[in-house]
Amino acid sequence: MDPRADRLLTAPVFVMSPVRSGSTLLRSMLNAHPELHAPHELHVRRLSVGYGTALAEKAMAELGHNQADLEHLLWDRVLHRELVRSGKRYIVDKTPANAFAYKRISTCWPDARFIFLLRHPVSIATSWFEAGAGKRTPEEAAADALRYMRAVERARTALPGPTVRYEDLTSDPEKETRAICDHLGIAWDPAMLRYGEPDVLVKGLGDWKDKIRSGAVQPGRELPRPEDVPGPLRPMCESWGYLPGTAARA
């Protein structure tokens, strides 16, 4: 069956971003829009279905379902229920780990819309190290953050959707949110600039630090000098246009 005829959700929105790239800020701004419900990170791709018995698997196969099909039905139902509870029109999920499963997400919802959020790779790595509270060395944090960056870049190459930069979002939030609304086919709303304190501030489900608690867009950290970019992050900085003389793909 065509998934588009088998889904409760219509045109869900997925923000594809690395960790510590400002996705909680963006989701808070989107959630302030009267048509968009952008809850905390949902991690629905980690919800799995088990058969329990060989007969259950056989029965589902006779109905034309494999395990992935059943999981997609579950994911769709969970997100649809949350959207209905919100009373809004579209749901937005900004879980960073979704980038690792972009193929399944786009298969589950063929009409999904995607927004790609980037940030200077060194700023991402630094923030990821600081968020780890000493659990990782700076080098380990950079290597782990780079996994997410590469996953986002793979998704950005394969899927359609606009690219938003954290630095632009914090310096000109109205311009960036207007462009996002144009992409989603909805009218811009000034409430997006006055989003207030996010409703969920729990480590593991999004940012929980003081800056996001302020309820207003705050300036980003100062960008690193080109000579301070460590070797492992230089290729990504070049690919994303964060080093002088490098071209960034829109």
N, C-alpha and C positions, 0 to 999 in steps of 0.2 A: 504493500500500500504506500502511496505517496505520503511522506511525513507531513506535508503541508495540509493534507486532508485528515490527518490523524492527530493533530496537536490542538490543545486548548489555547495555548499562547499564540498571540499574533505579534510578529516582528519584535521579539525581545532584543534588548540592547546589551552588548557586552563591551566593557572597557578592558582592553588588553594592555597591560602595563607591567613593568617589573615591580618588585618590591620597592618600597620607599621612594616612589616616584610622584607622590602627590595624588594618588587615586582616591584616598579618603576625602581630600578637599574637593576633587571633581565630583565624586558621588554625592557629597553633601550639597553642592551647588545644583546638581541635577535633581536631587530629591526635593529641593525647594520649589521646583517647577510643578504647577498644578496637574500636569499630565504625566509626570514621571515618578515612579516609585523606585528609589535606589536605596535598598536596605544595606545592612552590613554585609561583609563577605559571606557568601552562601555555601561555597564548596560543594555544590550539588554533584559535581563530577565524581566525587568520592563516594556517593551513594551507590551501592551495588545490590544486585539481585542474585539470590541463590535458589537453586531448584529444590534442594532438600532430599529428593529421591530421583532415581532414574526415570520413574514413571511420570513425575512432574515435568521433567525435561522433555520426555517423549510427547506428552500431551501438548506442551507449548509448541513443540516443533510441528505437530499436526495442525496447529493454528497458524503456523507461519512465523513464529517468534523464535529468535535466538536470544542469548543473554543480553546482548547490546540493545536489541529492540526493546526488551522489557525495561532495561535501565533508562532508556530514553523516555519511555512512557512515564516512569517514576519521576525523572527530573522535570518533565513538563508539568506533571500534576502538582509537584511541590511548588514550583515557581508560579503556576497559575493560581493556586490557592492563596499564596502570599499577595499576588497582585489583586485578587478579588477582595481580600481583606483590606487592602489599602484604598480601594475605591477609585484608583487612578487608571490611566489608559495603557501605559507601557511599563514594563519592568526593566530595570537596569541591574546587571550584576558586574561587579568590578573585582572579583577574586583574582589576584595576580597569577595563581597557579593555573587558571584557565588557559593561559597561553600554551601550556604543555599539552593541552587536549583540544586545540583549536579545530582539528579535523573532525573530531566527534561532535563538538558543539555545532559546527556548521552543517554536519550531517543530520543531527537531531532537529535543528531548526533551520531549514533552507532559507527562510525569510529573515533570519537574524541580521541585525545591523551591528557594525563594529566601529569602535573608536579606539585609536591607538594613542596612548599617552607616553611620551618620552621625557627623560630628564638627563642632564649631564651625567654620564656614567660614573665619574669620580664622586659626584654628589650622592648618587645612589649608593655606591659602595661605602662612603663615609657614614651616611645615615644608617645603613644596614649594620655597620660595625657598632655604632652608638646604640642602636636599638637592642643589640645582643647582650648588653650589660656585662661585657667581659667574657662571654662564652666563646668568642672567636677572636683570632688575631685580625688585624687589618687586612692581611693578605688572604686569610680564609674567608673573611666577609666579602672581599672583592671577588674572589673566585665563585662563591655561592651566588652573589648578586648577578654575576656575569651569565650564569645559567639561565636566569630569568630574562635577561636582556636578549640573549640569543634566541630564546623561545619566542619572545615578542617579535623579534625581527623576522623569524620564520613565518609567523602568523601574518605579519604586516606585508610580507612578500606574496603570500598566498591569497589573502582575503582583501576585499574592497573596504574602504572606509577612510575617513580623514585622520590625519596625524595632528595631535595637539602636544605642545611642549609645555612642561611645567613652568618654565621660566616665562613664557608668554602668558600663561594662565594667571600667574601671580602679578605680572606687570600690567596687563590689560585684560582683566577678567570679563568685561562686557563684550569686547570684540570677540574673544574666544568662545564665550558661551552663545553669542549670537550665531557664530558660524556653526556650532554644534546643533543648535535648534534648526537652522536652515537645512542641515543634513538630515535631521530627523523629521522634517516636515511639520514642525510645530512652531507656534509663535513664541518669540522670546519673552521672558517675564522678568521684570526687575527684581523679583524676590530671589532670584538666583544669586544675586550679589549680597543678599542679607540672609544667609541661610541659617544663622544661629548655631548653637552648639549641637553637634551631631547626636542622634538618639542613642547610639551604641558606641561606647568607647572602651572596648575590651581588647587587650593584647591578643593577637591571633585572629581577630575579626576586622582588622583595619588599624589605622593610626589611633593612638590613645594619648599622645603627648600634649603639652600645654598649648602649642601653636594651633592645633586643630580645635582645642577646647575654647579658643577665643571666639569662635563663631564668625570670624571675618577673615577675609583673604589677607595673608601676611606676606611680606617680601621673602623671596627665597634667599638661601645662603649665597655668599659671594662665590662666583665661579672660579675654579682653580686656574692657575696660569698654565699655558700649554706645556711649559717645561716641567711642571709638577705632575703631569699625567703619567702614571706608572705604565710600564711596558705592556702588561696583560690587558689593560683597558684601552690602549691607543687604537687598535683596529676598530673597536666599537665607537669610540669618539670620532674617528674619521668617517665611519659609515653613516653616523647620525649627524655629521656636519658640525661637531663641536670643537674641531681644531681648525686653525686658519688655513685657508687654501683647500679645504675639503668640501665637497658638495653634499648636501643633504637631500635625500629623496622626500618629496612631499607626501 
